[in-house]
Amino acid sequence: MLVKVHAAAVQGLEAIPVTAEVNASRGMHFFLVGLPDNAVKESYQRIVAAIQNSGYRFPVQNLTVNLTPADLKKEGSAYDLPIAIGIMATVGEVCTDRLPNFMMVGELSLDGSLLPVRGALPIAIMAREQGYDGLIVPQQNVREAAVVNRLQVYGANNMQEVIDLLNGKPDCLTPTEVKTREEFFRRQNEYELDFADVKGQEAVKRAMEVAAAGGHNMIMIGPPGSGKSMLAKRLPTILPPLSLSESLETTQIHSVAGKLNRDTSLIAQRPFRSPHHTISQVALVGGGQNPQPGEISLAHNGVLFLDELPEFSRSVLEVLRQPLEDRVINVSRARYAVSYPASFMFVASMNPCPCGYYGDPTHTCTCTPGRIQQYMSKISGPLLDRIDIQCEIQPVPFAQLSQMQPGEPSEKIRERVIRARKIQEERFNALPTAEGGKVRIHCNAQMTEKMLHQFAEPDEQSLSMLRMAMERLSLSARAYSRILKVARTIADLEGCEYIQSHHIAEAIGYRNLDRSDWAERGI
């Protein structure tokens, strides 16, 4: 007897239909074909124990399981459930009439219970596109899969519940419903952190507001304890809220990576990722033997924060250059080639020298200028070129720390950021592409050189100020376009149509690391 059960494989962020074909004949052998990896090959032991511990007898027959398409590498344990249901159907324990209407995935425990799998959301999206009536997933995955409308999603705790559903027994599983929009908008602004908690540091908060308004990358330089990490963790609270499409895309990435909590259906807040400085290249950009999204993709539509930037490996930092520019990471290996989105705000922090106290008014620095230059050179010029805002930060005096009055809350700052972003969206949406479509530019940080000439052209006074600053402060040539982009954002925050001289002046103040004699100036 031949039985077909529909399942799915996940490659990159896309799900691919897979059919588990189970054929029973006379004999006593088990064959599993279709390019399975070790996790799939080991499913036989799990399936035998799960069937027996669920009160059924494992058939003593020749069982051939073929996972099609045969040239697609099958990875992971999500095929346990469809293979087990196929085996049960060959001996008549499962009615085959409803099998063509369902797609199912799940890992089996030895007692027959179902364990969560990765990629339930892209599988649900694919199941709806393929026209299936229902999708069966482990109970832990049901909320993330149920956000897909026009698809009945069933969350099962064990294999017996799946058998009862397929056999049409009453009082069995019912579809899970998630009120996506209601839950999404309710959780959008539920932040635990707030800029009102930050005492002092008004210049840095202003720089972060500019960075959020224009989507600019940012680095903070200051001694230990000056509040760099505290400020960075609050940056998502002033970014514009996620749109529903951005939330779905972000949730899909975390679903594939297996990072979603059981009670999470949609990620409603912008991600904030802060990997340790010992992270490897693969963990940062993604890939591996079984390809998974890296930290830069998990930070998609959010913030990637690298604390103590010079402590990261030079090779790790250099792999950031391409995704910072293209906002996508292409991972190519001998066995696969996948692409993950990587549109994030890059925020970094660092000490000004190895001891950390260069320029600190209360501590004496023990580093020589040569050591400071060597420390700063750990960050390459091409990487620094992609950081628009460089902000110096000092410890907060006791008088400001002891103030009881809270600072400006994140909500008010976010309102100004949203107004500036709307100005940018209207500006860029009016630009036609060569094909007659719309340019996919969302913020000033993504402007091309052609757009700079069109929207950020300085007047004579501003140009003269910029020329003087570049000569006197020894700013590098690469700083020119960065200053114009940041000045354009500052003008948008003020609602100005044209860039003025004070916008240029503030933008110049954010290019401190471009000074050729930075280590000799003091902070």
Sequence and secondary structure as in RCSB ss.txt:
>XXXX:A:sequence
MLVKVHAAAVQGLEAIPVTAEVNASRGMHFFLVGLPDNAVKESYQRIVAAIQNSGYRFPVQNLTVNLTPADLKKE
GSAYDLPIAIGIMATVGEVCTDRLPNFMMVGELSLDGSLLPVRGALPIAIMAREQGYDGLIVPQQNVREAAVVNR
LQVYGANNMQEVIDLLNGKPDCLTPTEVKTREEFFRRQNEYELDFADVKGQEAVKRAMEVAAAGGHNMIMIGPPG
SGKSMLAKRLPTILPPLSLSESLETTQIHSVAGKLNRDTSLIAQRPFRSPHHTISQVALVGGGQNPQPGEISLAH
NGVLFLDELPEFSRSVLEVLRQPLEDRVINVSRARYAVSYPASFMFVASMNPCPCGYYGDPTHTCTCTPGRIQQY
MSKISGPLLDRIDIQCEIQPVPFAQLSQMQPGEPSEKIRERVIRARKIQEERFNALPTAEGGKVRIHCNAQMTEK
MLHQFAEPDEQSLSMLRMAMERLSLSARAYSRILKVARTIADLEGCEYIQSHHIAEAIGYRNLDRSDWAERGI
>XXXX:A:secstr
 EEEEEEEEEETTEEEEEEEEEEEESSS EEEESSB HHHHTHHHHHHHHHHHTT     SEEEEEEESTTS B 
SSTTHHHHHHHHHHHTTSS SSSGGGEEE  EE TTSBEE  S HHHHHHHHHHTT SEEEEEGGGHHHHTTSSS
SEEEEESBHHHHHHHHTT TT        HHHHHHHHTT  S  GGG  S HHHHHHHHHHHHHT  EEEE  TT
SSHHHHHHTGGGGS    HHHHHHHHHHHHHHT   TT SS  S  EE   TT  HHHHHEETTTTEE HHHHTT
TSEEEESSGGGS HHHHHTTHHHHHHSEEEEE SS EEEEE   EEEEEE SSSSS TT SSS     HHHHHHH
HTTS HHHHTT  EEEE     HHHHT  S    HHHHHHHHHHHHHHHHHHHHT B TTSSB    SGGG  HH
HHHHH    HHHHHHHHHHHHHTT  TTHHHHHHHHHHHHHHHHT SS  HHHHHHHHTTBGGG TTHHHH  
